[in-house]
Amino acid sequence: MSSVLQTPSGRNIAYVQTKGSGPGIVFLGGFMSDMAGTKAVHLEEWCKSQGRAFLRFDYSGHGESSEAFTDGCIGDWAEDAYQAITQLTDGPQILIGSSMGGWISLLLAKRIPQKFAGLVTIAAAPDFTEDGFWASFNEDARKMLVTEGVVNVPSDYGEPYPITKRLIEDGRNHLVLRSPLNLPFPTRFLQGDLDEDVSVETANALFAHAKGDDIRLVLLKNADHRFSDPEALQLIEDATNNVLGRLT
C-alpha cells in the first residue's frame, strides 16, 4: 500500500517505504516507468531480507503520483526525488538510479552530496533529452516540436513516448556531461552490452567524465536496457553490497 508525500509545489508523490537499518537504499526509476517495476520490487524484497531501509516512489506524472506525464520535465522529476529523499529518509543513503533515474541521481549528487553514502546506476542515461531525442530528430520533427509542442517517439516498451518542447528545453538546464561531475563516494555504473537505448559509449563517456576515488564501470555481457533477468538483478545486488562493504 503506497503513501503520499505532498511537495511544496503541490504535487502528490506516491511512495512505498520499508523501515530498517541504514544506510538505506533509495530506488529512482526510469522515464515513463513506475515504482512497481521488476528492479524496484526485487530490491525492496532484498532489503527486507536484510532488515535494511528502502524507499521507492513515482515521479509526478508517473505511476500513482499526481500530474500529467506531458506536463513534467527533468527538473520537476529531480525536485520530486529531492523532496522524497530529504523528507522521507534519515542520514546518508545509497541511491540506485535506473536509466533516467541515473541522470537524476547525478543531479542530486551535485545538489545534496551529503545525502549520498554511495551510488549505483543501471544503464544511466545522462543528458538523454539532448543527446538522445533532440539529436535524433530530423528537421521536420524539430519543427513539429516547436509548432505543436510535442512529438511522439516510438517505444519498444508500449505506448509511444510523448516528447514535449518543455522536456527538451528544461533538459538543457540540467545537463551533467558538460560540467564537472564530482562523485566523492563509492560509485558503481552498471551497463549491458546489448542495450539499444543507452549505448556502451554513453556509459564510457560518463565513466570518463565523473571524478572520484572509488568509481567502477561494470559491463554485463548479453544484457539489454531492462537489466531485469536473474543475472542482472544479481549484479545489482553485488554492486550494492560492494558499496556497502566500502563503507564499513
C-alpha positions as CSV (number, residue, x, y, z in Angstrom):
1,M,0.0,0.0,0.0
2,S,1.5,3.3,-1.1
3,S,1.6,6.5,0.9
4,V,1.6,10.1,-0.4
5,L,4.1,12.9,0.1
6,Q,2.9,16.4,-0.9
7,T,5.7,18.5,-2.1
8,P,6.0,22.3,-1.7
9,S,4.9,22.7,-5.3
10,G,1.7,20.8,-4.5
11,R,2.5,17.6,-6.4
12,N,1.5,14.4,-4.7
13,I,4.3,11.8,-4.8
14,A,3.2,8.2,-4.2
15,Y,5.8,6.1,-2.3
16,V,6.4,2.8,-0.6
17,Q,8.8,2.8,2.3
18,T,10.3,-0.1,4.3
19,K,11.8,0.8,7.7
20,G,15.1,-0.7,8.7
21,S,18.8,-0.1,9.4
22,G,20.9,2.4,7.5
23,P,22.3,3.4,5.2
24,G,19.0,3.0,3.4
25,I,18.5,2.3,-0.2
26,V,16.5,4.6,-2.5
27,F,15.5,3.4,-6.0
28,L,15.0,6.0,-8.7
29,G,13.1,4.7,-11.7
30,G,13.3,5.5,-15.4
31,F,11.5,7.5,-18.0
32,M,7.7,6.6,-18.1
33,S,8.4,3.7,-15.7
34,D,7.0,3.3,-12.2
35,M,7.9,2.0,-8.7
36,A,6.1,-1.3,-9.4
37,G,8.8,-2.4,-11.9
38,T,10.8,-5.6,-11.5
39,K,14.0,-3.9,-10.3
40,A,12.3,-1.8,-7.7
41,V,10.2,-4.6,-6.2
42,H,13.2,-7.0,-6.3
43,L,15.4,-4.6,-4.4
44,E,12.6,-4.0,-1.9
45,E,12.4,-7.7,-1.1
46,W,16.2,-7.9,-0.9
47,C,16.4,-5.0,1.6
48,K,13.6,-6.6,3.7
49,S,15.6,-9.8,3.9
50,Q,18.5,-7.8,5.4
51,G,16.4,-5.5,7.6
52,R,17.6,-2.5,5.6
53,A,15.6,0.6,5.0
54,F,14.3,1.1,1.5
55,L,12.3,3.7,-0.5
56,R,10.7,3.6,-3.9
57,F,8.5,6.3,-5.3
58,D,6.8,7.6,-8.5
59,Y,7.8,10.9,-10.0
60,S,4.9,13.2,-10.8
61,G,3.2,12.1,-14.0
62,H,4.3,8.6,-13.4
63,G,2.6,5.6,-11.8
64,E,0.4,6.5,-8.8
65,S,1.6,10.1,-8.4
66,S,-0.3,13.2,-9.4
67,E,0.0,15.4,-12.6
68,A,0.1,14.5,-16.3
69,F,3.3,13.0,-17.7
70,T,3.3,15.5,-20.5
71,D,3.4,18.4,-18.0
72,G,6.6,17.1,-16.5
73,C,10.3,17.5,-17.2
74,I,13.7,16.6,-15.8
75,G,13.8,19.5,-13.4
76,D,10.4,18.6,-12.0
77,W,11.3,14.9,-11.5
78,A,14.6,15.8,-9.9
79,E,12.8,18.0,-7.5
80,D,10.3,15.2,-6.7
81,A,13.3,13.0,-5.9
82,Y,14.9,15.7,-3.8
83,Q,11.8,16.1,-1.7
84,A,11.3,12.4,-1.3
85,I,14.8,11.8,-0.2
86,T,15.2,14.8,2.1
87,Q,11.8,14.4,3.7
88,L,11.4,10.7,4.0
89,T,14.9,9.3,4.7
90,D,17.3,9.7,7.7
91,G,21.0,10.1,7.1
92,P,23.1,9.3,4.0
93,Q,21.5,6.8,1.5
94,I,22.7,4.6,-1.3
95,L,20.9,5.7,-4.4
96,I,20.2,3.2,-7.1
97,G,19.2,5.0,-10.3
98,S,17.9,3.2,-13.4
99,S,18.1,4.9,-16.8
100,M,16.7,8.4,-16.3
101,G,16.9,7.7,-12.6
102,G,20.7,7.5,-13.2
103,W,20.7,11.1,-14.6
104,I,18.5,12.3,-11.7
105,S,20.8,10.7,-9.2
106,L,23.7,12.6,-10.7
107,L,21.8,15.8,-10.4
108,L,21.2,15.1,-6.8
109,A,24.8,14.2,-6.2
110,K,25.6,17.8,-7.2
111,R,22.8,19.3,-5.0
112,I,22.9,17.1,-1.9
113,P,26.1,15.1,-1.8
114,Q,25.8,14.9,2.0
115,K,22.8,12.6,1.5
116,F,24.9,10.1,-0.5
117,A,26.6,7.1,1.1
118,G,27.1,5.6,-2.3
119,L,25.6,5.4,-5.8
120,V,24.7,2.5,-8.2
121,T,23.4,3.4,-11.6
122,I,21.8,0.9,-14.1
123,A,22.1,1.9,-17.7
124,A,22.3,5.5,-16.6
125,A,21.0,7.9,-19.3
126,P,22.6,11.3,-18.5
127,D,21.5,14.2,-20.9
128,F,19.3,11.8,-23.0
129,T,16.8,14.6,-23.8
130,E,19.6,16.4,-25.7
131,D,22.0,13.7,-26.8
132,G,19.2,11.1,-27.5
133,F,15.9,12.6,-28.5
134,W,16.9,16.0,-29.8
135,A,20.0,14.7,-31.6
136,S,17.9,12.1,-33.4
137,F,15.2,14.4,-34.6
138,N,15.2,15.4,-38.2
139,E,14.2,18.9,-39.4
140,D,10.6,18.0,-39.6
141,A,10.4,16.6,-36.1
142,R,12.1,19.6,-34.7
143,K,9.7,22.0,-36.5
144,M,6.8,19.9,-35.2
145,L,8.1,20.1,-31.6
146,V,8.3,23.9,-31.9
147,T,4.9,24.4,-33.5
148,E,2.8,21.7,-31.8
149,G,4.8,21.3,-28.6
150,V,5.1,17.5,-28.7
151,V,6.5,14.7,-30.9
152,N,5.5,11.1,-30.3
153,V,8.5,8.8,-30.5
154,P,8.0,5.0,-31.0
155,S,8.9,2.9,-27.9
156,D,9.9,-0.7,-27.5
157,Y,8.1,-0.7,-24.1
158,G,4.5,0.0,-25.2
159,E,2.9,3.4,-26.0
160,P,5.0,6.0,-27.9
161,Y,7.0,8.4,-25.8
162,P,5.4,11.9,-26.0
163,I,8.4,14.2,-26.1
164,T,7.5,17.7,-25.3
165,K,9.1,21.0,-26.1
166,R,9.3,21.7,-22.3
167,L,11.1,18.4,-21.7
168,I,13.8,19.3,-24.3
169,E,14.2,22.9,-23.2
170,D,14.3,22.1,-19.5
171,G,16.7,19.2,-20.1
172,R,19.3,21.7,-21.4
173,N,19.3,23.3,-17.9
174,H,20.2,20.0,-16.3
175,L,22.9,18.5,-18.4
176,V,25.7,16.8,-16.4
177,L,28.2,15.8,-19.0
178,R,29.1,19.4,-19.9
179,S,30.3,20.5,-16.5
180,P,32.4,19.0,-13.6
181,L,30.8,15.9,-12.0
182,N,32.3,15.0,-8.7
183,L,31.2,11.7,-7.1
184,P,33.1,11.6,-3.8
185,F,31.5,8.3,-2.6
186,P,31.6,4.7,-3.8
187,T,30.0,4.6,-7.2
188,R,29.2,1.7,-9.5
189,F,28.0,2.2,-13.1
190,L,26.3,-0.9,-14.4
191,Q,25.7,-1.4,-18.2
192,G,24.5,-4.1,-20.6
193,D,26.4,-4.5,-23.8
194,L,23.2,-5.2,-25.8
195,D,21.4,-2.1,-24.5
196,E,19.8,-0.4,-27.5
197,D,18.5,2.6,-25.5
198,V,21.7,3.6,-23.7
199,S,24.9,2.7,-25.5
200,V,28.1,1.4,-24.0
201,E,29.7,4.6,-25.5
202,T,27.4,6.6,-23.2
203,A,28.5,4.5,-20.2
204,N,32.1,5.0,-21.1
205,A,31.6,8.8,-21.5
206,L,30.0,9.0,-18.1
207,F,32.8,6.9,-16.6
208,A,35.5,9.1,-18.2
209,H,33.8,12.3,-17.1
210,A,33.0,11.6,-13.5
211,K,35.6,12.4,-10.9
212,G,36.1,10.4,-7.7
213,D,38.4,8.0,-6.0
214,D,36.1,4.9,-6.0
215,I,34.3,4.7,-9.3
216,R,33.8,1.5,-11.3
217,L,32.1,0.7,-14.6
218,V,30.8,-2.9,-14.9
219,L,29.7,-4.3,-18.3
220,L,27.3,-7.3,-18.3
221,K,27.5,-9.5,-21.4
222,N,24.2,-10.1,-23.2
223,A,22.2,-7.7,-21.0
224,D,19.7,-5.2,-22.5
225,H,18.2,-2.0,-21.2
226,R,15.7,-3.7,-18.9
227,F,18.5,-5.2,-16.8
228,S,15.9,-7.4,-15.1
229,D,16.8,-11.0,-15.7
230,P,18.2,-13.0,-12.7
231,E,21.9,-12.4,-13.7
232,A,21.4,-8.7,-14.0
233,L,19.4,-8.5,-10.7
234,Q,22.2,-10.4,-9.0
235,L,24.8,-7.9,-10.4
236,I,22.7,-5.0,-8.9
237,E,22.8,-6.8,-5.5
238,D,26.5,-7.4,-5.8
239,A,27.3,-3.8,-6.7
240,T,25.2,-2.6,-3.8
241,N,26.9,-5.0,-1.4
242,N,30.2,-3.8,-2.8
243,V,29.3,-0.2,-2.0
244,L,28.2,-1.2,1.5
245,G,31.4,-3.1,2.0
246,R,33.4,0.0,1.1
247,L,31.5,2.0,3.7
248,T,32.4,-0.4,6.6
